[in-house]
Amino acid sequence: MITIDHDLCDLCGTCIGVCPVDCISMSESRLEIDNSMCIDCNFCLQVCPMEALKEEKDD
């Protein structure tokens, strides 16, 4: 599961552009991730210049 640290996110949208399944969107000046659509490619983690995205392992 990918989570967003909204305090670090500067809303640049880089992660939106690289997501192959379009599970990241901007809503009310905030990024949202639909983890039910996410395929765990981690492209968003790799391109985030603010390191605002984190991967949390499911227990």
CHARMM-style PDB file with segment names, atoms N, HN, CA, C and O in Angstrom:
ATOM      1  N   MET     1       0.840  -1.167   0.000  1.00  0.00      PROA
ATOM      2  CA  MET     1       0.000   0.000   0.000  1.00  0.00      PROA
ATOM      3  C   MET     1       0.893   1.240   0.000  1.00  0.00      PROA
ATOM      4  O   MET     1       1.873   1.310   0.741  1.00  0.00      PROA
ATOM      5  N   ILE     2       0.547   2.207  -0.831  1.00  0.00      PROA
ATOM      6  HN  ILE     2      -0.249   2.150  -1.433  1.00  0.00      PROA
ATOM      7  CA  ILE     2       1.276   3.466  -0.904  1.00  0.00      PROA
ATOM      8  C   ILE     2       0.508   4.514  -0.107  1.00  0.00      PROA
ATOM      9  O   ILE     2      -0.708   4.650  -0.239  1.00  0.00      PROA
ATOM     10  N   THR     3       1.241   5.251   0.722  1.00  0.00      PROA
ATOM     11  HN  THR     3       2.229   5.140   0.829  1.00  0.00      PROA
ATOM     12  CA  THR     3       0.628   6.335   1.483  1.00  0.00      PROA
ATOM     13  C   THR     3       1.306   7.649   1.115  1.00  0.00      PROA
ATOM     14  O   THR     3       2.433   7.667   0.619  1.00  0.00      PROA
ATOM     15  N   ILE     4       0.605   8.734   1.366  1.00  0.00      PROA
ATOM     16  HN  ILE     4      -0.311   8.719   1.768  1.00  0.00      PROA
ATOM     17  CA  ILE     4       1.111  10.069   1.051  1.00  0.00      PROA
ATOM     18  C   ILE     4       1.280  10.849   2.345  1.00  0.00      PROA
ATOM     19  O   ILE     4       0.357  10.932   3.155  1.00  0.00      PROA
ATOM     20  N   ASP     5       2.453  11.413   2.533  1.00  0.00      PROA
ATOM     21  HN  ASP     5       3.203  11.345   1.875  1.00  0.00      PROA
ATOM     22  CA  ASP     5       2.667  12.353   3.631  1.00  0.00      PROA
ATOM     23  C   ASP     5       2.280  13.719   3.081  1.00  0.00      PROA
ATOM     24  O   ASP     5       3.063  14.357   2.377  1.00  0.00      PROA
ATOM     25  N   HSD     6       1.088  14.159   3.399  1.00  0.00      PROA
ATOM     26  HN  HSD     6       0.452  13.641   3.971  1.00  0.00      PROA
ATOM     27  CA  HSD     6       0.565  15.402   2.838  1.00  0.00      PROA
ATOM     28  C   HSD     6       1.337  16.627   3.303  1.00  0.00      PROA
ATOM     29  O   HSD     6       1.263  17.677   2.665  1.00  0.00      PROA
ATOM     30  N   ASP     7       2.074  16.515   4.397  1.00  0.00      PROA
ATOM     31  HN  ASP     7       2.134  15.662   4.915  1.00  0.00      PROA
ATOM     32  CA  ASP     7       2.908  17.626   4.850  1.00  0.00      PROA
ATOM     33  C   ASP     7       4.129  17.806   3.955  1.00  0.00      PROA
ATOM     34  O   ASP     7       4.642  18.917   3.824  1.00  0.00      PROA
ATOM     35  N   LEU     8       4.597  16.724   3.340  1.00  0.00      PROA
ATOM     36  HN  LEU     8       4.180  15.821   3.446  1.00  0.00      PROA
ATOM     37  CA  LEU     8       5.756  16.794   2.440  1.00  0.00      PROA
ATOM     38  C   LEU     8       5.363  17.049   0.992  1.00  0.00      PROA
ATOM     39  O   LEU     8       6.127  17.652   0.239  1.00  0.00      PROA
ATOM     40  N   CYS     9       4.188  16.599   0.600  1.00  0.00      PROA
ATOM     41  HN  CYS     9       3.567  16.109   1.212  1.00  0.00      PROA
ATOM     42  CA  CYS     9       3.754  16.686  -0.798  1.00  0.00      PROA
ATOM     43  C   CYS     9       3.583  18.134  -1.230  1.00  0.00      PROA
ATOM     44  O   CYS     9       2.902  18.912  -0.561  1.00  0.00      PROA
ATOM     45  N   ASP    10       4.210  18.499  -2.363  1.00  0.00      PROA
ATOM     46  HN  ASP    10       4.763  17.867  -2.906  1.00  0.00      PROA
ATOM     47  CA  ASP    10       4.073  19.864  -2.888  1.00  0.00      PROA
ATOM     48  C   ASP    10       3.118  19.930  -4.082  1.00  0.00      PROA
ATOM     49  O   ASP    10       3.056  20.946  -4.775  1.00  0.00      PROA
ATOM     50  N   LEU    11       2.376  18.850  -4.320  1.00  0.00      PROA
ATOM     51  HN  LEU    11       2.426  18.025  -3.757  1.00  0.00      PROA
ATOM     52  CA  LEU    11       1.354  18.779  -5.372  1.00  0.00      PROA
ATOM     53  C   LEU    11       1.920  18.992  -6.772  1.00  0.00      PROA
ATOM     54  O   LEU    11       1.246  19.553  -7.635  1.00  0.00      PROA
ATOM     55  N   CYS    12       3.153  18.547  -6.999  1.00  0.00      PROA
ATOM     56  HN  CYS    12       3.700  18.091  -6.298  1.00  0.00      PROA
ATOM     57  CA  CYS    12       3.770  18.732  -8.321  1.00  0.00      PROA
ATOM     58  C   CYS    12       3.108  17.872  -9.394  1.00  0.00      PROA
ATOM     59  O   CYS    12       3.116  18.234 -10.570  1.00  0.00      PROA
ATOM     60  N   GLY    13       2.530  16.726  -8.992  1.00  0.00      PROA
ATOM     61  HN  GLY    13       2.523  16.432  -8.037  1.00  0.00      PROA
ATOM     62  CA  GLY    13       1.835  15.862  -9.940  1.00  0.00      PROA
ATOM     63  C   GLY    13       2.719  14.900 -10.702  1.00  0.00      PROA
ATOM     64  O   GLY    13       2.233  14.186 -11.579  1.00  0.00      PROA
ATOM     65  N   THR    14       3.996  14.862 -10.395  1.00  0.00      PROA
ATOM     66  HN  THR    14       4.391  15.442  -9.682  1.00  0.00      PROA
ATOM     67  CA  THR    14       4.909  13.957 -11.090  1.00  0.00      PROA
ATOM     68  C   THR    14       4.445  12.506 -10.962  1.00  0.00      PROA
ATOM     69  O   THR    14       4.510  11.739 -11.922  1.00  0.00      PROA
ATOM     70  N   CYS    15       3.982  12.143  -9.784  1.00  0.00      PROA
ATOM     71  HN  CYS    15       3.929  12.767  -9.004  1.00  0.00      PROA
ATOM     72  CA  CYS    15       3.532  10.765  -9.556  1.00  0.00      PROA
ATOM     73  C   CYS    15       2.307  10.423 -10.399  1.00  0.00      PROA
ATOM     74  O   CYS    15       2.162   9.291 -10.860  1.00  0.00      PROA
ATOM     75  N   ILE    16       1.443  11.385 -10.597  1.00  0.00      PROA
ATOM     76  HN  ILE    16       1.560  12.305 -10.223  1.00  0.00      PROA
ATOM     77  CA  ILE    16       0.239  11.161 -11.410  1.00  0.00      PROA
ATOM     78  C   ILE    16       0.631  10.788 -12.835  1.00  0.00      PROA
ATOM     79  O   ILE    16       0.042   9.893 -13.441  1.00  0.00      PROA
ATOM     80  N   GLY    17       1.630  11.486 -13.356  1.00  0.00      PROA
ATOM     81  HN  GLY    17       2.109  12.213 -12.863  1.00  0.00      PROA
ATOM     82  CA  GLY    17       2.067  11.270 -14.728  1.00  0.00      PROA
ATOM     83  C   GLY    17       2.710   9.926 -14.994  1.00  0.00      PROA
ATOM     84  O   GLY    17       2.682   9.447 -16.128  1.00  0.00      PROA
ATOM     85  N   VAL    18       3.293   9.303 -13.973  1.00  0.00      PROA
ATOM     86  HN  VAL    18       3.315   9.692 -13.052  1.00  0.00      PROA
ATOM     87  CA  VAL    18       3.986   8.032 -14.200  1.00  0.00      PROA
ATOM     88  C   VAL    18       3.150   6.811 -13.846  1.00  0.00      PROA
ATOM     89  O   VAL    18       3.556   5.687 -14.143  1.00  0.00      PROA
ATOM     90  N   CYS    19       2.003   6.999 -13.224  1.00  0.00      PROA
ATOM     91  HN  CYS    19       1.673   7.912 -12.983  1.00  0.00      PROA
ATOM     92  CA  CYS    19       1.193   5.853 -12.795  1.00  0.00      PROA
ATOM     93  C   CYS    19       0.544   5.171 -14.002  1.00  0.00      PROA
ATOM     94  O   CYS    19      -0.261   5.787 -14.699  1.00  0.00      PROA
ATOM     95  N   PRO    20       0.890   3.898 -14.254  1.00  0.00      PROA
ATOM     96  CA  PRO    20       0.360   3.220 -15.444  1.00  0.00      PROA
ATOM     97  C   PRO    20      -1.112   2.820 -15.329  1.00  0.00      PROA
ATOM     98  O   PRO    20      -1.741   2.488 -16.334  1.00  0.00      PROA
ATOM     99  N   VAL    21      -1.663   2.847 -14.120  1.00  0.00      PROA
ATOM    100  HN  VAL    21      -1.152   3.117 -13.303  1.00  0.00      PROA
ATOM    101  CA  VAL    21      -3.071   2.452 -13.946  1.00  0.00      PROA
ATOM    102  C   VAL    21      -3.944   3.611 -13.472  1.00  0.00      PROA
ATOM    103  O   VAL    21      -5.104   3.408 -13.115  1.00  0.00      PROA
ATOM    104  N   ASP    22      -3.397   4.812 -13.469  1.00  0.00      PROA
ATOM    105  HN  ASP    22      -2.454   4.977 -13.760  1.00  0.00      PROA
ATOM    106  CA  ASP    22      -4.138   6.027 -13.101  1.00  0.00      PROA
ATOM    107  C   ASP    22      -4.837   5.922 -11.751  1.00  0.00      PROA
ATOM    108  O   ASP    22      -5.999   6.307 -11.619  1.00  0.00      PROA
ATOM    109  N   CYS    23      -4.136   5.404 -10.756  1.00  0.00      PROA
ATOM    110  HN  CYS    23      -3.192   5.091 -10.864  1.00  0.00      PROA
ATOM    111  CA  CYS    23      -4.749   5.286  -9.427  1.00  0.00      PROA
ATOM    112  C   CYS    23      -4.437   6.484  -8.535  1.00  0.00      PROA
ATOM    113  O   CYS    23      -4.885   6.534  -7.390  1.00  0.00      PROA
ATOM    114  N   ILE    24      -3.672   7.451  -9.049  1.00  0.00      PROA
ATOM    115  HN  ILE    24      -3.308   7.411  -9.980  1.00  0.00      PROA
ATOM    116  CA  ILE    24      -3.352   8.654  -8.282  1.00  0.00      PROA
ATOM    117  C   ILE    24      -4.076   9.832  -8.919  1.00  0.00      PROA
ATOM    118  O   ILE    24      -4.013  10.034 -10.132  1.00  0.00      PROA
ATOM    119  N   SER    25      -4.759  10.599  -8.092  1.00  0.00      PROA
ATOM    120  HN  SER    25      -4.810  10.435  -7.107  1.00  0.00      PROA
ATOM    121  CA  SER    25      -5.488  11.752  -8.603  1.00  0.00      PROA
ATOM    122  C   SER    25      -5.366  12.912  -7.624  1.00  0.00      PROA
ATOM    123  O   SER    25      -4.968  12.742  -6.471  1.00  0.00      PROA
ATOM    124  N   MET    26      -5.720  14.094  -8.117  1.00  0.00      PROA
ATOM    125  HN  MET    26      -6.043  14.232  -9.053  1.00  0.00      PROA
ATOM    126  CA  MET    26      -5.732  15.267  -7.254  1.00  0.00      PROA
ATOM    127  C   MET    26      -7.178  15.605  -6.959  1.00  0.00      PROA
ATOM    128  O   MET    26      -8.004  15.715  -7.865  1.00  0.00      PROA
ATOM    129  N   SER    27      -7.471  15.768  -5.682  1.00  0.00      PROA
ATOM    130  HN  SER    27      -6.800  15.678  -4.946  1.00  0.00      PROA
ATOM    131  CA  SER    27      -8.821  16.042  -5.242  1.00  0.00      PROA
ATOM    132  C   SER    27      -8.776  17.135  -4.180  1.00  0.00      PROA
ATOM    133  O   SER    27      -8.129  16.968  -3.147  1.00  0.00      PROA
ATOM    134  N   GLU    28      -9.447  18.232  -4.422  1.00  0.00      PROA
ATOM    135  HN  GLU    28      -9.973  18.368  -5.261  1.00  0.00      PROA
ATOM    136  CA  GLU    28      -9.497  19.333  -3.449  1.00  0.00      PROA
ATOM    137  C   GLU    28      -8.110  19.738  -2.951  1.00  0.00      PROA
ATOM    138  O   GLU    28      -7.879  19.831  -1.745  1.00  0.00      PROA
ATOM    139  N   SER    29      -7.195  19.978  -3.881  1.00  0.00      PROA
ATOM    140  HN  SER    29      -7.382  19.903  -4.860  1.00  0.00      PROA
ATOM    141  CA  SER    29      -5.827  20.395  -3.557  1.00  0.00      PROA
ATOM    142  C   SER    29      -5.078  19.383  -2.697  1.00  0.00      PROA
ATOM    143  O   SER    29      -4.280  19.747  -1.833  1.00  0.00      PROA
ATOM    144  N   ARG    30      -5.348  18.122  -2.950  1.00  0.00      PROA
ATOM    145  HN  ARG    30      -5.996  17.827  -3.652  1.00  0.00      PROA
ATOM    146  CA  ARG    30      -4.718  17.024  -2.210  1.00  0.00      PROA
ATOM    147  C   ARG    30      -4.585  15.822  -3.127  1.00  0.00      PROA
ATOM    148  O   ARG    30      -5.480  15.548  -3.926  1.00  0.00      PROA
ATOM    149  N   LEU    31      -3.490  15.112  -3.020  1.00  0.00      PROA
ATOM    150  HN  LEU    31      -2.763  15.334  -2.370  1.00  0.00      PROA
ATOM    151  CA  LEU    31      -3.352  13.875  -3.784  1.00  0.00      PROA
ATOM    152  C   LEU    31      -4.094  12.750  -3.083  1.00  0.00      PROA
ATOM    153  O   LEU    31      -4.147  12.689  -1.854  1.00  0.00      PROA
ATOM    154  N   GLU    32      -4.659  11.868  -3.880  1.00  0.00      PROA
ATOM    155  HN  GLU    32      -4.616  11.918  -4.878  1.00  0.00      PROA
ATOM    156  CA  GLU    32      -5.358  10.690  -3.375  1.00  0.00      PROA
ATOM    157  C   GLU    32      -4.830   9.484  -4.142  1.00  0.00      PROA
ATOM    158  O   GLU    32      -4.551   9.578  -5.337  1.00  0.00      PROA
ATOM    159  N   ILE    33      -4.695   8.363  -3.465  1.00  0.00      PROA
ATOM    160  HN  ILE    33      -4.922   8.287  -2.494  1.00  0.00      PROA
ATOM    161  CA  ILE    33      -4.292   7.116  -4.111  1.00  0.00      PROA
ATOM    162  C   ILE    33      -5.379   6.085  -3.864  1.00  0.00      PROA
ATOM    163  O   ILE    33      -5.779   5.839  -2.726  1.00  0.00      PROA
ATOM    164  N   ASP    34      -5.851   5.484  -4.955  1.00  0.00      PROA
ATOM    165  HN  ASP    34      -5.527   5.683  -5.879  1.00  0.00      PROA
ATOM    166  CA  ASP    34      -6.808   4.383  -4.841  1.00  0.00      PROA
ATOM    167  C   ASP    34      -5.992   3.096  -4.800  1.00  0.00      PROA
ATOM    168  O   ASP    34      -5.658   2.528  -5.840  1.00  0.00      PROA
ATOM    169  N   ASN    35      -5.679   2.648  -3.601  1.00  0.00      PROA
ATOM    170  HN  ASN    35      -5.951   3.110  -2.756  1.00  0.00      PROA
ATOM    171  CA  ASN    35      -4.822   1.473  -3.452  1.00  0.00      PROA
ATOM    172  C   ASN    35      -5.476   0.195  -3.956  1.00  0.00      PROA
ATOM    173  O   ASN    35      -4.782  -0.800  -4.166  1.00  0.00      PROA
ATOM    174  N   SER    36      -6.781   0.192  -4.153  1.00  0.00      PROA
ATOM    175  HN  SER    36      -7.345   1.000  -3.982  1.00  0.00      PROA
ATOM    176  CA  SER    36      -7.426  -1.000  -4.718  1.00  0.00      PROA
ATOM    177  C   SER    36      -7.072  -1.170  -6.194  1.00  0.00      PROA
ATOM    178  O   SER    36      -7.173  -2.274  -6.729  1.00  0.00      PROA
ATOM    179  N   MET    37      -6.660  -0.096  -6.854  1.00  0.00      PROA
ATOM    180  HN  MET    37      -6.578   0.801  -6.419  1.00  0.00      PROA
ATOM    181  CA  MET    37      -6.251  -0.147  -8.259  1.00  0.00      PROA
ATOM    182  C   MET    37      -4.734  -0.286  -8.416  1.00  0.00      PROA
ATOM    183  O   MET    37      -4.253  -0.696  -9.473  1.00  0.00      PROA
ATOM    184  N   CYS    38      -3.993   0.048  -7.382  1.00  0.00      PROA
ATOM    185  HN  CYS    38      -4.384   0.381  -6.523  1.00  0.00      PROA
ATOM    186  CA  CYS    38      -2.528   0.086  -7.437  1.00  0.00      PROA
ATOM    187  C   CYS    38      -1.948  -1.305  -7.720  1.00  0.00      PROA
ATOM    188  O   CYS    38      -2.380  -2.299  -7.137  1.00  0.00      PROA
ATOM    189  N   ILE    39      -0.961  -1.358  -8.625  1.00  0.00      PROA
ATOM    190  HN  ILE    39      -0.609  -0.551  -9.099  1.00  0.00      PROA
ATOM    191  CA  ILE    39      -0.320  -2.635  -8.977  1.00  0.00      PROA
ATOM    192  C   ILE    39       1.076  -2.754  -8.358  1.00  0.00      PROA
ATOM    193  O   ILE    39       1.840  -3.650  -8.716  1.00  0.00      PROA
ATOM    194  N   ASP    40       1.402  -1.866  -7.445  1.00  0.00      PROA
ATOM    195  HN  ASP    40       0.781  -1.138  -7.154  1.00  0.00      PROA
ATOM    196  CA  ASP    40       2.681  -1.883  -6.725  1.00  0.00      PROA
ATOM    197  C   ASP    40       3.898  -1.823  -7.654  1.00  0.00      PROA
ATOM    198  O   ASP    40       4.900  -2.498  -7.416  1.00  0.00      PROA
ATOM    199  N   CYS    41       3.806  -1.033  -8.683  1.00  0.00      PROA
ATOM    200  HN  CYS    41       2.993  -0.485  -8.875  1.00  0.00      PROA
ATOM    201  CA  CYS    41       4.954  -0.865  -9.581  1.00  0.00      PROA
ATOM    202  C   CYS    41       6.021   0.034  -8.954  1.00  0.00      PROA
ATOM    203  O   CYS    41       7.197  -0.044  -9.308  1.00  0.00      PROA
ATOM    204  N   ASN    42       5.596   0.885  -8.023  1.00  0.00      PROA
ATOM    205  HN  ASN    42       4.641   0.948  -7.736  1.00  0.00      PROA
ATOM    206  CA  ASN    42       6.466   1.807  -7.293  1.00  0.00      PROA
ATOM    207  C   ASN    42       7.103   2.898  -8.140  1.00  0.00      PROA
ATOM    208  O   ASN    42       8.063   3.535  -7.705  1.00  0.00      PROA
ATOM    209  N   PHE    43       6.587   3.124  -9.341  1.00  0.00      PROA
ATOM    210  HN  PHE    43       5.807   2.607  -9.695  1.00  0.00      PROA
ATOM    211  CA  PHE    43       7.100   4.226 -10.160  1.00  0.00      PROA
ATOM    212  C   PHE    43       6.927   5.554  -9.434  1.00  0.00      PROA
ATOM    213  O   PHE    43       7.813   6.408  -9.475  1.00  0.00      PROA
ATOM    214  N   CYS    44       5.786   5.728  -8.769  1.00  0.00      PROA
ATOM    215  HN  CYS    44       5.067   5.034  -8.735  1.00  0.00      PROA
ATOM    216  CA  CYS    44       5.511   6.976  -8.063  1.00  0.00      PROA
ATOM    217  C   CYS    44       6.540   7.235  -6.962  1.00  0.00      PROA
ATOM    218  O   CYS    44       6.964   8.372  -6.757  1.00  0.00      PROA
ATOM    219  N   LEU    45       6.935   6.185  -6.264  1.00  0.00      PROA
ATOM    220  HN  LEU    45       6.591   5.261  -6.431  1.00  0.00      PROA
ATOM    221  CA  LEU    45       7.941   6.322  -5.210  1.00  0.00      PROA
ATOM    222  C   LEU    45       9.272   6.782  -5.789  1.00  0.00      PROA
ATOM    223  O   LEU    45       9.983   7.587  -5.187  1.00  0.00      PROA
ATOM    224  N   GLN    46       9.594   6.263  -6.953  1.00  0.00      PROA
ATOM    225  HN  GLN    46       9.017   5.608  -7.441  1.00  0.00      PROA
ATOM    226  CA  GLN    46      10.881   6.557  -7.577  1.00  0.00      PROA
ATOM    227  C   GLN    46      10.982   7.984  -8.081  1.00  0.00      PROA
ATOM    228  O   GLN    46      12.076   8.550  -8.102  1.00  0.00      PROA
ATOM    229  N   VAL    47       9.858   8.587  -8.492  1.00  0.00      PROA
ATOM    230  HN  VAL    47       8.970   8.127  -8.475  1.00  0.00      PROA
ATOM    231  CA  VAL    47       9.928   9.916  -9.109  1.00  0.00      PROA
ATOM    232  C   VAL    47       9.565  11.061  -8.178  1.00  0.00      PROA
ATOM    233  O   VAL    47       9.776  12.220  -8.535  1.00  0.00      PROA
ATOM    234  N   CYS    48       9.030  10.780  -7.004  1.00  0.00      PROA
ATOM    235  HN  CYS    48       8.859   9.838  -6.714  1.00  0.00      PROA
ATOM    236  CA  CYS    48       8.593  11.853  -6.104  1.00  0.00      PROA
ATOM    237  C   CYS    48       9.801  12.666  -5.625  1.00  0.00      PROA
ATOM    238  O   CYS    48      10.648  12.138  -4.904  1.00  0.00      PROA
ATOM    239  N   PRO    49       9.891  13.943  -6.015  1.00  0.00      PROA
ATOM    240  CA  PRO    49      11.051  14.741  -5.615  1.00  0.00      PROA
ATOM    241  C   PRO    49      11.038  15.114  -4.130  1.00  0.00      PROA
ATOM    242  O   PRO    49      12.072  15.486  -3.576  1.00  0.00      PROA
ATOM    243  N   MET    50       9.891  15.016  -3.498  1.00  0.00      PROA
ATOM    244  HN  MET    50       9.051  14.713  -3.948  1.00  0.00      PROA
ATOM    245  CA  MET    50       9.762  15.390  -2.087  1.00  0.00      PROA
ATOM    246  C   MET    50       9.817  14.180  -1.148  1.00  0.00      PROA
ATOM    247  O   MET    50       9.798  14.335   0.073  1.00  0.00      PROA
ATOM    248  N   GLU    51       9.885  12.978  -1.724  1.00  0.00      PROA
ATOM    249  HN  GLU    51       9.901  12.852  -2.716  1.00  0.00      PROA
ATOM    250  CA  GLU    51       9.848  11.731  -0.945  1.00  0.00      PROA
ATOM    251  C   GLU    51       8.627  11.697  -0.026  1.00  0.00      PROA
ATOM    252  O   GLU    51       8.705  11.279   1.129  1.00  0.00      PROA
ATOM    253  N   ALA    52       7.502  12.149  -0.574  1.00  0.00      PROA
ATOM    254  HN  ALA    52       7.439  12.489  -1.513  1.00  0.00      PROA
ATOM    255  CA  ALA    52       6.250  12.211   0.179  1.00  0.00      PROA
ATOM    256  C   ALA    52       5.465  10.906   0.123  1.00  0.00      PROA
ATOM    257  O   ALA    52       4.522  10.712   0.890  1.00  0.00      PROA
ATOM    258  N   LEU    53       5.850  10.018  -0.779  1.00  0.00      PROA
ATOM    259  HN  LEU    53       6.616  10.176  -1.402  1.00  0.00      PROA
ATOM    260  CA  LEU    53       5.157   8.744  -0.914  1.00  0.00      PROA
ATOM    261  C   LEU    53       5.941   7.651  -0.219  1.00  0.00      PROA
ATOM    262  O   LEU    53       7.165   7.577  -0.330  1.00  0.00      PROA
ATOM    263  N   LYS    54       5.234   6.816   0.486  1.00  0.00      PROA
ATOM    264  HN  LYS    54       4.240   6.875   0.576  1.00  0.00      PROA
ATOM    265  CA  LYS    54       5.878   5.724   1.220  1.00  0.00      PROA
ATOM    266  C   LYS    54       5.122   4.429   0.955  1.00  0.00      PROA
ATOM    267  O   LYS    54       3.906   4.430   0.761  1.00  0.00      PROA
ATOM    268  N   GLU    55       5.859   3.332   0.950  1.00  0.00      PROA
ATOM    269  HN  GLU    55       6.847   3.331   1.108  1.00  0.00      PROA
ATOM    270  CA  GLU    55       5.233   2.020   0.798  1.00  0.00      PROA
ATOM    271  C   GLU    55       5.089   1.398   2.179  1.00  0.00      PROA
ATOM    272  O   GLU    55       6.058   1.276   2.928  1.00  0.00      PROA
ATOM    273  N   GLU    56       3.868   1.009   2.497  1.00  0.00      PROA
ATOM    274  HN  GLU    56       3.081   1.107   1.888  1.00  0.00      PROA
ATOM    275  CA  GLU    56       3.611   0.321   3.760  1.00  0.00      PROA
ATOM    276  C   GLU    56       3.277  -1.132   3.429  1.00  0.00      PROA
ATOM    277  O   GLU    56       2.396  -1.419   2.619  1.00  0.00      PROA
ATOM    278  N   LYS    57       3.987  -2.014   4.063  1.00  0.00      PROA
ATOM    279  HN  LYS    57       4.702  -1.781   4.721  1.00  0.00      PROA
ATOM    280  CA  LYS    57       3.761  -3.448   3.837  1.00  0.00      PROA
ATOM    281  C   LYS    57       2.506  -3.878   4.573  1.00  0.00      PROA
ATOM    282  O   LYS    57       2.281  -3.487   5.719  1.00  0.00      PROA
ATOM    283  N   ASP    58       1.689  -4.684   3.908  1.00  0.00      PROA
ATOM    284  HN  ASP    58       1.872  -5.001   2.977  1.00  0.00      PROA
ATOM    285  CA  ASP    58       0.507  -5.247   4.552  1.00  0.00      PROA
ATOM    286  C   ASP    58       0.944  -6.349   5.497  1.00  0.00      PROA
ATOM    287  O   ASP    58       1.809  -7.159   5.161  1.00  0.00      PROA
ATOM    288  N   ASP    59       0.350  -6.378   6.672  1.00  0.00      PROA
ATOM    289  HN  ASP    59      -0.352  -5.720   6.944  1.00  0.00      PROA
ATOM    290  CA  ASP    59       0.698  -7.420   7.645  1.00  0.00      PROA
ATOM    291  C   ASP    59       0.011  -8.718   7.349  1.00  0.00      PROA
ATOM    292  OT1 ASP    59       0.198  -9.694   8.075  1.00  0.00      PROA
TER     293      ASP     59
END
